[in-house]
């Protein structure tokens, strides 16, 4: 092989660089989602100060890390109360996302105040995009790990 041929070969990133890039992208998405979740609760609490108990929203939101650092979920739930021993205790009823990256908002938001419907719909559009990006990062990671295995077994 000529020295000119070596110079023309593309530079491949190291395994650590690829995995670090994937983790950084996942962390950026998590930070963005965390900011949106915190903003949701801030807006919800602010609104609750100006409306009657009947006009309060009952939809909650959380972000939860998965076992893998490259994965997290953004989940909506309904806040309900359970009467027990003469006291009302709050309970959370998690809502099913269904197929794809979006929650079925028409069913979830039925009977909720208009202000809450608008807030949830706006955020769910951003969350669907984040969920899609996270799924793509997971596919990239899995494909890269499969590539690494293939390279190891092919070299033996």
C-alpha atoms as one frame of an Amber mdcrd trajectory, in Angstrom:
protein
   0.000   0.000   0.000   1.285   3.448  -0.876   1.621   6.154   1.737  -0.881
   8.270  -0.235  -3.508   5.518   0.163  -3.137   5.572   3.941  -3.672   9.323
   4.026  -6.921   8.966   2.044  -8.484   6.416   4.429 -11.291   7.979   6.459
 -10.629   8.521  10.137 -12.904   6.357  12.252 -13.903   7.502  15.719 -12.899
   5.397  18.674 -15.478   3.238  20.391 -15.311   5.465  23.446 -15.922   8.586
  21.342 -19.011   7.098  19.672 -20.502   5.872  22.936 -19.665   9.170  24.627
 -21.388  11.100  21.831 -24.513   8.925  22.176 -24.549   9.418  25.943 -24.079
  13.194  25.596 -27.000  13.431  23.162 -29.188  11.400  25.520 -28.180  13.670
  28.428 -29.033  16.767  26.381 -32.475  15.351  25.603 -32.991  14.404  29.251
 -32.035  17.914  30.400 -34.433  19.460  27.873 -37.252  17.117  28.911 -36.522
  17.765  32.611 -36.804  21.514  31.968 -40.166  21.029  30.211 -41.488  18.811
  33.023 -40.424  21.360  35.653 -42.038  24.138  33.618 -45.275  22.133  33.401
 -45.463  21.849  37.188 -44.602  25.532  37.610 -47.404  26.537  35.237 -49.850
  24.083  36.821 -49.140  25.352  40.338 -49.373  28.953  39.165 -52.741  28.284
  37.510 -54.073  26.464  40.580 -53.640  29.678  42.577 -56.128  31.472  40.310
 -58.862  28.884  39.739 -61.427  27.113  41.882 -60.948  23.512  42.962 -63.335
  22.338  40.234 -61.315  24.121  37.527 -58.015  22.556  38.576 -56.277  20.172
  36.238 -55.855  16.547  37.159 -53.081  15.555  34.777 -49.613  14.933  36.209
 -46.294  14.441  34.454 -42.997  12.835  35.307 -39.699  11.887  33.753 -38.125
   8.595  34.790 -34.695   7.155  34.057 -34.483   3.590  32.871 -31.805   1.078
  33.866 -29.717   2.107  30.905 -28.287   5.623  31.194 -29.224   6.142  27.577
 -32.913   5.770  28.269 -35.685   7.607  30.070 -39.438   7.887  29.776 -41.788
  10.848  29.934 -45.094   9.773  31.436 -48.479  11.411  31.922 -50.801  10.325
  34.729 -54.163  11.286  36.159 -54.258  12.505  39.739 -57.234  11.022  41.563
 -58.272  10.676  45.185 -59.143   7.596  47.141 -61.325   7.913  50.222 -59.820
   5.802  52.982 -60.712   5.917  56.699 -62.572   9.183  56.190 -59.619  10.866
  54.494 -58.942  11.638  50.835 -55.586  10.263  49.699 -54.117  11.211  46.341
 -53.297   8.378  43.947 -51.745   8.357  40.485 -53.260   6.469  37.600 -50.648
   6.181  34.865 -51.966   6.655  31.363 -51.079   4.298  28.537 -49.081   5.818
  25.734 -50.010   3.301  23.091 -48.086   2.692  19.864 -45.761   5.317  18.458
 -44.310   8.257  20.308 -47.476  10.146  21.308 -50.109   9.790  23.994 -53.747
   9.679  22.779 -54.616  13.146  24.066 -58.265  13.233  22.971 -59.100  10.427
  25.384 -56.768  11.590  28.162 -57.912  15.215  28.188 -61.642  14.551  28.031
 -63.321  16.602  30.754 -60.185  18.551  31.679 -60.186  22.385  31.740 -59.342
  24.155  28.466 -56.210  25.788  29.889 -54.842  22.378  30.898 -55.701  20.824
  27.542 -53.712  23.517  25.730 -50.736  23.146  28.044 -50.637  19.342  27.760
 -51.065  19.391  23.968 -48.232  21.873  23.531 -45.865  19.878  25.712 -46.869
  16.503  24.269 -45.814  17.723  20.805 -42.316  18.370  22.158 -42.262  15.153
  24.174 -43.226  13.064  21.124 -40.226  14.535  19.295 -37.937  13.790  22.263
 -39.252  10.203  22.485 -38.572   9.712  18.772 -35.034  11.076  19.093 -34.378
   8.820  22.096 -35.592   5.801  20.136 -33.257   6.709  17.281 -30.304   7.086
  19.657 -31.105   3.655  21.082 -31.143   2.173  17.584 -27.817   3.837  16.804
 -26.310   2.459  20.010 -27.615  -1.043  19.315 -26.376  -0.954  15.711 -22.953
   0.253  16.837 -22.682  -2.495  19.465 -23.670  -5.080  16.837 -21.011  -3.631
  14.542 -18.413  -3.974  17.318 -19.352  -7.634  17.870 -19.193  -8.349  14.160
 -15.744  -6.781  13.950 -14.507  -8.840  16.915 -15.831 -12.150  15.578 -14.687
 -11.350  12.038 -11.109 -10.748  13.179 -10.743 -14.158  14.842
